[in-house]
C-alpha cells in the first residue's frame, strides 16, 4: 500500500490554519465594521460558542492578526496590518467562490471562504484537479496567489513560540 502524501506547502499550511469559521468571522467583522468591543463579541458573532470565540480571539492575537485597543473607553479588538491583509485574502476567496457557486449556489461568506481555503489546502499544487469545473480550476490560481503572497509576507506569524502564545493567552484572559 502506498502511503506517501504530497508534502504540505506553506500555502496549504496557511490555508488549513486560517480556515476556521470563528477566525474568518472575527477578522471579516472587524475589517467591515471597525473595532469590535470585547463585551459585544458574543452578540456580534452570534452563533459561535464561547469556546469558538475564545479560539478565534486567541488565534487572532497569537498570529498577530489583531490586538486589543480602546474605543470610547471600552476594550476592543482591532486588526493589525497583517489582519487587514488577511481580510483581503478572505475577500478574494469569497469572490472566487461566489463566482463559481462554490461550494453551493447559495452559501454565506464564511462557508465560501472556508470551503475555498480547504480546497487549496487539500490540493496544494495542482489546481487543475482541485476546482469544481475547468474554468474554476484555472481561475483558482488568483486565490492561491493571494494566499501565497500573504504567506510569503506574513508566514512567520503562523510559526509561533508556544511559550509566548500561552503567555499572551493568559494576558487575554486577565484583560
HUNOR-V895523 format. One record per run of one state. SS is the DSSP state (@ for helix, = for strand, . for the rest). FROM is the first residue (numbers start at 1). LEN is the number of residues. If there is no record, write none. Layout:
SS:FROM:LEN, SS:FROM:LEN
This chain:
.:1:9, @:10:9, .:19:2, @:21:13, .:34:2, =:36:2, @:38:7, .:45:5, @:50:13, .:63:3, =:66:6, .:72:2, =:74:6, .:80:1, @:81:19, .:100:9, @:109:14, .:123:4, @:127:4, .:131:3, @:134:6, .:140:1, @:141:18, .:159:3, @:162:13, .:175:1
